[in-house]
Amino acid sequence: MTPFTEFVALCRRLEDARGRLEKRRLLAEFLRGLDPAEIESAVAFLTGRAFTVSDPRVLSVRWLPAASPVPSPVPLTIADVAAGFAAVADVAGPGARRLREERLSALIGRASPDEHEILARIVGAEMRIGASEGMILEAVAEAADADAAVVRRAVLFLGDLSAVAALARRGGSEALASVGPRLFVPLLPMLAETAADFGEILASHNGRTALEFKYDGARAQLHSDGVRVAIWTRGLADVTTSLPDLASLIRRDLRGAPLIVDGEVVALDEAGRPRPFQELMRRFRRIHGVDSLVTEIPLALHLFDCLMVEGRSLIDESYQTRWNALVQVTGGRHLARREVVTTVEAGQAFHVQARAAGHEGVMAKDLGSPYAPGGRGKRWFKLKSPDTVDCVIVAADRGSGRRRGWLSNYHLAVRDDGGWAEVGKTFKGLTDQEFIEMTARLRALAVSDDGYTVRVRPETVVEVAYNEIQKSPTYPSGLALRFARIVRIRDDKGPDGAATVPELRARYERQFEAKGLV
């Protein structure tokens, strides 16, 4: 088995290597030399994980014991480290914390100072060796003499680069090419680009596009074998136990298992109207007392894609073929509102319907497009008409990364009885030049500075787009702007032209009156 010192040496060489090609070569050579049983753990370690993506175990430790001055004469191997992490994660019950620490100390006691540092990086989920997951993916392809696109596609289906690396080692390109969607293995969702107007959409979709209501809910990918149902969020979090009513609906109303369908979930109030997004999140996050919330916050499901039916993958079929399959699977129930259009006027009319019904806007989909897990491109567009409100900047946080040196996270406020009430923050919407100019402007208005946040005189008015107004326990105003981003700087307005808390509260009420038209 491979000594862990060789893994540490690889990390050091990657830190010193400058070019991407050199790093990829080092990774590929290392992967080729591993025992097949070590590959999954090695790839997980390289990506800063103690376990593979598909392994739900966690270490549940917050510290790493000091390195032993005299490491064990029996050197660690990659397999030893994997087994040691597993022993820590498998501890449960009374005294678990103490026992986890003892087991981690036993593992660290065998490590040299160099090994200890790399182990600390893995435990801390921050490797800092200059090797991104994309680069490791390319190295997996090189080590298996496979096309990187084939490896990338396999990762999209399996959702775990470690598992793909092991598969590549066992079966090479042929095994990778055979990978397709698997029941109860979530796929990354296909995503959409933002379009400015229907002319752009129709030009990209050869003059004919399918429009769907863009619901203000949460993405849900649902898998079913007819008995078992599993539900994942857009971020691939498993929320099955939090949504038993949704699982029951799938068992009762959908046929064609084994199947995988994609859709949007919306929370409903007592009158059957959509609730605010944050209340939907209560359902998605609830672990205990789920049954009471099922009654308190019922859900509606709007399906818009079918990725598998009767165990057969539809990933590479056209959108229209997948929609036809979805109609059969659902019997026409629980479908997203949809219309195929060929003119800008028809698209605009459908968009008006969506907005009048209280939804965010519309999705536009190329009728001939396949489903591309994790992909974002012109095959799917989203077109929304966000509301805007004039706010005043009352403070700004110092930026980091590429925004270092700028004041770039702006605290937004509206008027409130002669004062100012904060309603959100945003770092989105400005160009680099505008960030620079805004930094100079706000520094000239500074009234206090704690080293991180600069409080400023409330003189700069900005027009802010937002997707929804939410209730907020964080801000004294009781309201917060969801997905706030600056549209433009309103130099034509003074602070007295900013919106007020009562105005924002009225908007909050109106947005749900509109949704009551659904």
KOLNU-602168 format. One line per 2 residues: their letters; for each residue y, x, z of C-alpha. Coordinates in steps of 0.25 Angstrom, whole numbers, always signed. Each point is the difference from the previous one (the first is absolute). Layout:
<pts>
A> Y:X:Z | ... .
</pts>
This chain:
<pts>
MT> +0:+0:+0 | +14:+5:-3 .
PF> +7:+7:+12 | +13:-7:+4 .
TE> +7:+14:-1 | -2:-2:-15 .
FV> +8:-13:+0 | +11:+6:+9 .
AL> +0:+12:-10 | +2:-10:-12 .
CR> +12:-7:+8 | +6:+14:+1 .
RL> -1:+3:-14 | +5:-14:-4 .
ED> +12:+3:+9 | +3:+13:-7 .
AR> -3:-5:-15 | +13:-3:-7 .
GR> -5:-7:-13 | -7:-14:-1 .
LE> -10:+6:-10 | -4:+11:+10 .
KR> -1:-10:+12 | -9:-9:-9 .
RL> -9:+12:-4 | -2:+4:+15 .
LA> -3:-14:+4 | -10:-2:-12 .
EF> -7:+14:+4 | -1:-4:+14 .
LR> -6:-14:-3 | -10:+6:-10 .
GL> -6:+9:+12 | -2:-11:+10 .
DP> -13:-6:+4 | +0:-15:-6 .
AE> -1:-5:+14 | +13:+7:+4 .
IE> +9:-5:-11 | +5:-13:+6 .
SA> +4:+6:+13 | +7:+12:-7 .
VA> +8:-9:-9 | +4:-9:+12 .
FL> +4:+12:+7 | +8:+5:-11 .
TG> +8:-13:-1 | +3:+1:+15 .
RA> -11:-10:+5 | -11:+2:+10 .
FT> -8:-11:-7 | -1:-5:-14 .
VS> +9:-12:-5 | -12:-9:+0 .
DP> -4:+4:+14 | +8:-9:+10 .
RV> -2:+9:+12 | +11:+7:+7 .
LS> +1:+12:+10 | +10:-8:+10 .
VR> +5:+13:+5 | +14:+5:+2 .
WL> -1:+14:+3 | -9:+12:-3 .
PA> -5:+10:+11 | +4:+14:-1 .
AS> -8:+10:-8 | -10:+8:+8 .
PV> +3:+14:+1 | -14:+4:-2 .
PS> -6:-9:-11 | -15:-4:+0 .
PV> -9:+11:-7 | -6:-12:-8 .
PL> +10:-2:-11 | +5:-14:-4 .
TI> -4:-6:-13 | +7:-12:-7 .
AD> -12:-8:+4 | +2:+4:+14 .
VA> +14:-5:+0 | -3:-13:-7 .
AG> -11:-2:+11 | +10:+3:+11 .
FA> +10:-9:-5 | -11:-11:-1 .
AV> -4:+3:+14 | +14:-2:+5 .
AD> +3:-13:-8 | -13:-6:+4 .
VA> +3:-1:+15 | +3:-13:+6 .
GP> +0:-8:+13 | +4:+4:+14 .
GA> +5:+15:+1 | +1:+1:-15 .
RR> +13:+8:+0 | -5:+10:+9 .
LR> -13:+2:-7 | +7:+0:-14 .
EE> +9:+12:+6 | -13:+7:+5 .
RL> -7:-1:-14 | +13:+5:-7 .
SA> +1:+11:+10 | -15:+4:-3 .
LI> +3:+1:-15 | +13:+7:+2 .
GR> -7:+10:+9 | -8:+5:-12 .
AS> +13:+2:-9 | +8:+13:-2 .
PD> +15:-1:+1 | +1:-1:-15 .
EH> -11:-11:+0 | +7:-7:+11 .
EI> +13:-1:-8 | -6:-6:-12 .
LA> -8:-10:+9 | +13:-4:+7 .
RI> +6:-3:-14 | -12:-9:-3 .
VG> +1:-7:+13 | +15:-1:-2 .
AE> -2:-6:-14 | +9:+11:-6 .
MR> -6:+11:-8 | +12:+7:-6 .
IG> -7:+8:-9 | +7:-4:-13 .
AS> -12:-8:-6 | +3:-14:-3 .
EG> -11:-11:-2 | +3:+0:-14 .
MI> -2:+15:-1 | -13:-1:+8 .
LE> -4:-11:-10 | +2:+9:-12 .
AV> -8:+11:+7 | -12:-10:+2 .
AE> +1:-2:-15 | +0:+15:-3 .
AA> -11:+3:+10 | -9:-11:-7 .
DA> +5:+3:-14 | +5:-14:-1 .
DA> +12:-6:-6 | +11:-3:+11 .
AV> +2:-14:-6 | -14:-3:+3 .
VR> +1:+5:+14 | +13:-8:+2 .
RA> -7:-12:-5 | -12:+2:+10 .
VL> +10:+2:+11 | +7:-13:-3 .
FL> -13:-8:+1 | -7:+7:+12 .
GD> +14:+2:+7 | -5:+13:+6 .
LS> +2:+14:-6 | -11:+6:+9 .
AV> -10:-10:-5 | +4:+3:-15 .
AA> -1:+15:+3 | -14:-2:+5 .
LA> -4:-9:-12 | +6:+11:-9 .
RR> -9:+11:+6 | -12:-9:-1 .
GG> +1:-6:-14 | +12:+7:-7 .
SE> +8:-8:-11 | -11:-10:-3 .
AL> -1:-5:+15 | +15:+0:+1 .
AS> +1:-8:-13 | -9:-11:+4 .
VG> +8:-3:+13 | +6:-14:-1 .
PR> +5:-10:+11 | -9:-2:+11 .
LF> -2:-12:+9 | +6:+2:+14 .
VP> +7:+13:-5 | +15:-3:-1 .
LL> +7:+4:-13 | +15:+4:+0 .
PM> +8:-12:-5 | +6:+1:-14 .
LA> +15:+0:+1 | +12:-4:-8 .
ET> +13:+6:-5 | +13:-7:+2 .
AA> +7:-6:-13 | +14:-3:-2 .
DF> -2:-12:-9 | -9:-8:-9 .
GE> +4:+7:-12 | -6:+13:+5 .
IL> -12:-7:+5 | -3:-6:-14 .
AS> +3:+12:-7 | -10:+8:+8 .
HN> -11:-11:-1 | +1:-2:-15 .
GR> +8:-13:+1 | -10:-8:+9 .
TA> -2:+1:+15 | -6:-7:+11 .
LE> +9:-4:+12 | -4:-3:+14 .
FK> +8:-4:+12 | +3:+12:+9 .
YD> -3:-5:+14 | +6:+5:+12 .
GA> -13:+3:+7 | -10:+11:+2 .
RA> -9:+6:-10 | -15:-3:+3 .
QL> -13:+6:-7 | -12:-9:+3 .
HS> -14:+4:-2 | -12:-10:+2 .
DG> -15:+0:-2 | -1:-14:+3 .
VR> -2:+1:+15 | +8:+13:+4 .
VA> +15:+0:-3 | +9:+12:+2 .
IW> +15:+0:-2 | +9:+12:-2 .
TR> +15:+1:+0 | +8:+8:-11 .
GL> -1:+12:+9 | -15:-2:+1 .
AD> +0:-4:+15 | -12:-9:+3 .
VT> +6:-13:+5 | -13:-8:-1 .
TS> -1:-3:+15 | +15:-5:+1 .
LP> -2:-10:-12 | -13:-8:+3 .
DL> +6:-12:-6 | +3:+7:-13 .
AS> -15:+6:+0 | -5:-15:+2 .
LI> +9:-4:-12 | -7:+11:-9 .
RR> -14:-4:+4 | +3:-15:-2 .
DL> +9:-1:-12 | -4:+12:-9 .
RG> -13:+2:-8 | -5:+12:-9 .
AP> -4:+9:+11 | -1:+12:+1 .
LI> +15:+0:-3 | +13:+7:+3 .
VD> +14:-8:-2 | +14:+4:+2 .
GE> +11:-9:+5 | +12:-2:+9 .
VV> -1:-7:+14 | +12:-8:+5 .
AL> +2:-6:+14 | +3:-15:+2 .
DE> +8:-7:+10 | -3:-14:+6 .
AG> +6:-7:-13 | -8:+9:-9 .
RP> +12:+9:-4 | -1:+15:-1 .
RP> +4:+7:+13 | +7:+13:+1 .
FQ> -7:+13:-4 | +0:+5:+15 .
EL> -8:-12:+5 | -10:+2:-11 .
MR> -2:+14:+6 | -3:-6:+13 .
RF> -13:-5:-6 | -3:+13:-7 .
RR> +1:+8:+13 | -6:-9:+10 .
IH> -13:+5:+5 | -2:-9:+13 .
GV> +3:-15:+1 | -2:-1:-15 .
DS> -4:-15:+1 | +13:-5:+6 .
LV> +8:+6:-11 | -9:-6:-11 .
TE> +5:-13:+5 | +14:+4:+3 .
IP> +2:+8:-13 | -8:-6:-12 .
LA> -2:+8:-13 | +1:-3:-14 .
LH> -7:+9:-11 | +5:+2:-14 .
LF> -10:+8:-8 | +5:+7:-13 .
DC> -12:+10:-4 | -15:+1:-1 .
LM> -6:+14:+1 | -14:-3:+1 .
VE> -9:-13:-2 | -15:-1:+2 .
GR> +0:+15:+3 | +6:+3:-14 .
SL> +12:+9:+0 | +12:-6:-8 .
ID> +9:+12:+3 | +1:+4:-15 .
ES> +1:-14:-6 | +13:-6:-4 .
YQ> +9:-7:+10 | -2:-13:-8 .
TR> -15:+1:+1 | +1:+3:+15 .
WN> +9:-12:+2 | -10:-9:-7 .
AL> -11:+5:+9 | +9:-3:+12 .
VQ> +1:-14:-5 | -15:-1:+0 .
VT> -1:+6:+13 | +10:-9:+7 .
GG> -2:-13:-7 | +15:+1:-3 .
RH> +3:+0:+15 | +8:+10:+8 .
LA> +6:+6:-13 | +14:+6:-1 .
RR> +10:-8:-8 | -1:+5:-14 .
EV> +6:-2:-14 | -1:+8:-13 .
VT> +13:+2:-7 | +5:+6:-13 .
TV> +16:-2:+1 | +10:+5:+10 .
EA> +5:-14:+2 | -14:-5:+4 .
GQ> -1:+12:+10 | +13:-3:+6 .
AF> -4:-14:+2 | -12:+4:+7 .
HV> +8:+10:+8 | +9:-12:+4 .
QA> -12:-8:+5 | -5:+11:+8 .
RA> +13:+3:+7 | +2:-15:+2 .
AG> -13:-1:+7 | +5:+11:+10 .
HE> -8:+11:-6 | +4:+15:-3 .
GV> +0:-1:-15 | -11:+2:-10 .
MA> -11:+9:-4 | -2:+3:-15 .
KD> -14:+5:-5 | -4:+5:-14 .
LG> -11:-9:-4 | -9:+11:-6 .
SP> +2:+10:+12 | -12:+5:+8 .
YA> +1:+1:+15 | +4:+14:+4 .
PG> -3:+2:+15 | +12:+7:+6 .
GR> +7:+1:-13 | +15:-4:-2 .
GK> +5:-2:-14 | +6:-9:-11 .
RW> -13:-9:-1 | +5:-7:+13 .
FK> +15:-3:+3 | +7:-6:+12 .
LK> +13:-7:-2 | +7:-5:+12 .
SP> +15:-4:+3 | +3:+5:+14 .
DT> +11:-6:+8 | +11:+9:+4 .
VD> +10:+0:+12 | +12:+9:+3 .
CV> -2:+8:+12 | +8:+11:+7 .
IV> -6:+14:+3 | +1:+3:+15 .
AA> -8:+12:+2 | -9:+9:-8 .
DR> -12:+9:+3 | -1:+15:-5 .
GS> -10:+1:-12 | -12:+9:-1 .
GR> -8:+6:-11 | +7:-1:-13 .
RR> +11:-8:+7 | +3:+11:+10 .
GW> +14:+3:+3 | +4:-15:-4 .
LS> +3:-12:+8 | -10:-9:-7 .
NY> -6:-11:+9 | +11:-10:+2 .
HL> +1:-10:+11 | +5:-13:-6 .
AV> +8:-11:+8 | +7:-13:-2 .
RD> +12:-6:+7 | -3:-6:+14 .
DG> +11:-6:+8 | +10:+11:-2 .
GW> -11:+10:+1 | -12:+5:-8 .
AE> -14:-4:+0 | -11:+9:-6 .
VG> -10:-6:-10 | -8:+11:-6 .
KT> +0:+14:-5 | -2:+6:-14 .
FK> -1:+13:-7 | -2:-6:-14 .
GL> +9:-3:-12 | +9:+12:-1 .
TD> +0:+11:-10 | +0:+15:+5 .
QE> +15:+1:-3 | +3:-13:+7 .
FI> -8:+5:+12 | +9:+13:+0 .
EM> +13:-8:-1 | -5:-10:+11 .
TA> -3:+11:+9 | +14:+6:-1 .
RL> +6:-14:+1 | -8:-4:+13 .
RA> +3:+14:+6 | +15:-3:-1 .
LA> -3:-13:+7 | -8:+6:+12 .
VS> +2:-5:+14 | -12:+6:+7 .
DD> -12:+9:-4 | -13:+2:+9 .
GY> -6:+10:-10 | -8:-10:-8 .
TV> +9:-13:-1 | +14:+1:-4 .
RV> +8:-13:+5 | +12:-3:-10 .
RP> +12:-9:+0 | -5:-13:-7 .
ET> +9:+1:-13 | -11:+3:-11 .
VV> -4:-13:-7 | -13:+0:-8 .
EV> -7:-11:-8 | -14:-1:+5 .
AY> -12:-6:-7 | -12:-6:+8 .
NE> -12:-7:-2 | +0:-9:+13 .
IQ> +8:-2:+13 | -10:+1:+12 .
KS> +2:-3:+14 | +1:+13:+8 .
PT> -3:+3:+15 | +6:+14:-3 .
YP> +14:-3:-4 | +10:-8:+9 .
SG> +4:-9:-12 | -15:-5:+0 .
LA> -1:+2:-15 | -4:+11:-9 .
LR> +0:+3:-15 | -13:+2:-6 .
FA> -1:+11:-11 | +15:+3:+1 .
RI> +6:+9:-11 | +14:+3:-4 .
VR> +4:-6:-13 | +14:+5:-1 .
IR> +11:+5:+9 | +11:-10:+1 .
DD> +13:+8:+0 | +7:-13:-4 .
KG> -3:-6:+14 | +4:+3:+14 .
PD> -8:-2:+12 | +5:-14:+2 .
GA> -7:-4:-13 | -13:+3:+6 .
AT> -10:-12:+3 | -1:-6:+14 .
VP> -12:-3:+9 | +2:-15:-2 .
EL> +0:+2:-15 | -13:+8:+1 .
RA> -6:-10:+9 | +3:-11:-10 .
RY> -6:+8:-11 | -13:+2:+9 .
ER> -1:-15:+1 | +3:-3:-15 .
QF> -11:+10:-5 | -11:-9:+7 .
EA> +6:-13:-4 | -2:+6:-15 .
KG> -14:+3:+3 | -2:-14:+5 .
LV> +1:-4:-14 | -14:+6:-3 .
</pts>
